[in-house]
Amino acid sequence: MTKTLAAPPVEPRVYPAGRAVLLFGVGPASLATRRFTVEGRRVQGVRLGRLALLVSYVDVAAYSADELERKRTDRDFLRTEARVHERAVERASVHAAVAPARLLSAFEHPAALEAYARAQYARWCRALPRLGDKREVVVQIFAGPHAPPAREPYLLRVTPYVARTARNWQPKCERRFEEHVRSLASACAAVASAARRIALPAKRGALYSAAFLVDAPGADALRGALADRSAAGVALGITAYLEGPRAPFSFVA
């Protein structure tokens, strides 16, 4: 029989008055002692049983559901939020494994977050051991020259386009590229514990893009796979690059 993890009993808490709350991620209870600042925003851990919720208290008017919906097309706002989210998760990940939350996981009052967290408690407790110290690495393959991404935050460039699985996905490309791309994709999948395809908007020359969940040796193996096949790729006119390792943003359900 599978044991069900029950949410911990309600603890008395003192919340900032009139503030909304952003959830950046979930980690072990040890993170509840962490406090730091990212671009002027205070980030802290709040304990919930054996977990800690990585949060920031924000202006309720600026992060209401209606206001966030209005800002979905505000690229400057999204860039700032994605950058803060990424840096908050990275800072906390130095101390313990963190399961990232989705970008703009906003709650109009802390009690709403706590109710949501209690409903998700068992799932989060299972996710942390699965993610452990693993990171995600993205492999991109293009026909012809292609510059690696620069300024756009990772969360905006990648996670909106993640498909659920890439384990058995067979890349489709011109015959002259097919063997090389499939060989590289197979080598990457072989060292990953999970893989997800990235269905990016059509880009000139795009052949293959996927995120892989790996431990530290797996990340080294991915780099080795690209290096071992680089000469063959150059001969074909292929550009391949690896991005990461990063927190496992693509592997959060």
CORSUL-V36471 format. One record per pair of residues at least 12 apart in sequence whose C-alpha atoms are under 6 Angstrom apart, sorted by the first residue. I is the first residue (numbers start at 0). J is the second residue. Records with the same first field share a line. If there is no record, write none. Layout:
# CORSUL-V36471
I = J  J
This chain:
# CORSUL-V36471
4 = 121
6 = 117  120
7 = 48
18 = 56  57  58  59
19 = 56  57  58  59  106  107  108
20 = 55  56  57  105  106  109
21 = 54  55  104  105
22 = 53  54  104
23 = 53  54  84  100
24 = 53  98  99  100
25 = 51  52  53  97  98
26 = 50  51  96  97
27 = 50  51
28 = 46  49  50  51
30 = 44  51
31 = 44  45  46  51
42 = 54  55
59 = 107
63 = 107
81 = 154
82 = 152
96 = 131  132
99 = 248
133 = 213  214
134 = 212  213  244  245  246  247
135 = 211  212  244  245  247
136 = 210  211  242  243  244
137 = 209  210  241  242
138 = 208  209  240  241
139 = 207  208  239  240
140 = 206  207  238  239
141 = 204  205  206  237  238
142 = 204  237
143 = 236  237
144 = 238
158 = 249
160 = 197  198  199
161 = 196  197
162 = 195  196  197
163 = 195
164 = 195  196
165 = 194  195  196
166 = 194
187 = 221
190 = 217
191 = 211  212  213
192 = 212
193 = 211  212
194 = 210  211
195 = 209  210
196 = 209
197 = 209
